[in-house]
């Protein structure tokens, strides 16, 4: 690490992440502070984090955007390296962070993110070549407040660093689809808060177009079964929240039950 440069806090939000939190924290062992903001783990997440030398704080879950904002607020240092509890820096990315001077607070930095389903890397489709902003000065950038699919909102275009973030989030294809279904209600709530609506006739067309884009146009077919699963998950992401909006509207318009 460059002598005299500003310190970096690695912040991680977590709940029941015992499978991966140790790897996440080990990849950022060079950071003077590693902060885990736990939202009620009932597994060994907290014990693993403490054993790794991390500082652990607690906060009931606020939604992904607000939870990450809270973690950033609690950090001891202004420069923030944000990792998810199922992510880790590869050695090249860790070395790149350590060699940055961090003299410009307006600068922010992105990494390529490599996502895996089990041990299979997804190299194509919408997940191929993904870039995520994860290193920033909290006085000049921060996370959006979105309850899901939150992201860092920088003032300047991010600079891409060497190396990758390894994203070991999904145990298998069923886990990918279950995650999309679980997030659908959060997305529906976000759409409703924005005043967005949905049309039943458009959902099949949207689903077909989404699948074709992911699986054919973006080359998801090259990943075999994994690419097919990702394409189906994108269909769920695109259509299920809108279907839930329609179901809510049906309930709102239903006549009251007879007395």
N, C-alpha and C positions, 0 to 999 in steps of 0.2 A: 504494500500500500504506500502511496506517495506521502512522504513526510510533510506534515503541516497542512494537509488538505482538510476540508470539512469532513466531519464524521458522518456516517450513513447509518440510519436505523432501518433494519429489515422488519417489515410489519406483515403479519399473517393473521387472517381471520379463520377460525376453525370451529368445528363441532364434530365430534366422533371421527376424528381423522387419524386414529392410531396407526393405520396401515401405511401412511405416507409422511406424517408430520416430521418424523426423525430425519428422513432424507431431505426434506425441504430445509430444515434448520441447518443440517450439516453443510448443504451447498452454499449457505450464506454465513459460514462460521467466521469469515473475515470481518464481518460487520461488528462494530463496537457494541451495538445493541441489536438484539433480536426480540421482538415483542409479539406475543401471541395473544390475540383478543378472542377469548373462548365464549361461546354462547350456549353453554349448558351441556358439555360433553358428559356422557355417562360411561365412556370407555376409558382407555389409558392415555388419551391425548394430553391431558394436563401433566400427568406424571412424566411422560416422555419429554415434553417440552421443558419442564423444570430440570430433568436429568441432563438435558442437552445444554443447560445454562441460559435458557431463554427466560425473559420476564413474562409472566402470565397475568393478564387482567381479564375481567369478566364483564359481559354486557349481554343482556337478552337481545335476541336477534331483531334488528331494525329493518331488514331488507339489505340486499348486498351493497348497494351504493352507500347508504347511511352507515352501515356497519364498518365499511372500509374507511369512511371519513372519520369515524370515531377512533379507529385504530391509528390513523395518521395524527389526529389531535393528541393522542396519548404518548406518541413517540417522543423521545428525548432530543432528537436531532432534526434539523430542518430538511436535510436530504433524505428522501424516502425511497427504499427499494421494496416494492410491494410484490409479494408472491402469494399465490393461492396455496392452500394446504396440501394440494395434490400436484404441486409443481416443484421443480428444482432447477437450479442453474447448472449447465454443463461446465466442465473446467474452463473452457475457452471464454464463456460468458462471465464466469466468476473472475477470471484474470482481467478481462476488459474493464469490469467495474472497478477493480482495485487500482488500475493504472490511469483512471480518469482524474484530471485535476479538479474538476467541479468548481471552477472559478466564475462561471456564468449562471446565476440563479434562473435566468430565463430558459436555459437549455433543458431539454428533457430527452430521454433515451428509450429506445424501443429494442426489442429482441424478436427474433424469429421464434415462434412457438411450435414445437413438434408434438402432436397429440397422438396418443397410443390407445388402442382398444385391446386390453390385455397386454400382450407383448408385441402386437402388430402395430407398426407405425402407419398412420393415415397420411399418405404423401400427396394426394390429389383431392379433387373436389373442393368444397368451400373451406375445408380445414387445411388444405395444402398451402404452404407459403404464408401462413397467418403471421401477422406482426402485432405485438402488443406493447404499449407504453407502460413501463414499470419502474423507471428511475426518474425522479423529479424533485424539485424544490417545493415544499408545501406552501411557501409564501407566494408562489407564482402559478401553481397548477394543483389540481386535486380531482377527486372522483366525482362523477355525476351522482345525482341522488336516485337514480333509477333503481327500483327494487330488484331487477334482474337485468343481466347484460350491461352492467355498469362499466364505465371506462374512464380513464384519466382524460381530463379536458385541458390540454396544454395551450399556452399562449403562442408558442412558436412550433414550426414543424419538427417532429422528433427526429433524432439522429439514430440510425440503425447501428447497433454495436455487434461486434463479432460474437459467435457462439449462439447458443439456443437456450430457451426454456423448455425443459422436458415436462410434458403434461401427461401424467399417468392418472387420469381421472376415472376411467371406465374399466371395469373388470371384464366385461364381455358385451356383445351386441345388445342383449336384453337390458343391460344397465344403461346403455345409450338411450334406448327408447323410453325406459322408465323415467329417466331424468327429464326428457322432453315433456312427457305427460305431467310430471310433477311441477314443472315451471309454467305450465299453460295457464293455471289460475292466476299466478302473479302477472303474467303478460296480459291476460284479459282485464285485470284490474287497472293496469297501466293504460291500456287502450281506452277503457271507460273514463278514466280521469282526464284523458285528453279529448274526450268527446267523440272518439272514433266509433264508427258503426261497422256493420257487416251485412252482406247480402247472401242469403242461402244459395241462390243460383250460382254465385261466383265461387263458392268454396271448391267444387270439383275442378273447375278450370284452374284455380289457384294451386290446388294440389298437384295436378298434372304438370303445370308449368314449373313449379318448384322442383319436382322430382327430375324433370328433364334437364333443368339447368344444372343441378347438382351432379347427377349421374352421367349425363351425356356431354353437355356443353363444357362443364368444368372438369371433366375427365374422371369422375369418381369411379367409373367402371374399371379403371386401371388398378384399383385397390381390391378388386374382387368382392367378396362378401362384406368386408368392412365398408367399402364404398357404397354398397347397396344399403347397408344399415344407416349410414350417415345420411343418404338421400331420403330414406323414409323418416328419419328424425327431423329433417328439414321440413318435410311435408307436415308432420305433427306441429312443429313450431309455427308454421304458417297458417294452418287451418284450425287447429283445436282451440286456441284462444278466441278466435272469431266465432266458432261454433258455441263456445261457452257464453259469449255475449248474446248470441241469438237465443239461447236457452234462458238466460236471465230476462231477456225482453219478453219471452213467452210467459214466464212466471209473473212479471210485472203487469202484463196485460190480462192475465186470467181473471175471470169474475170471482168474487168472493164466494166461499163455500156456503151452501144453504144452511140456515139456522135450524 
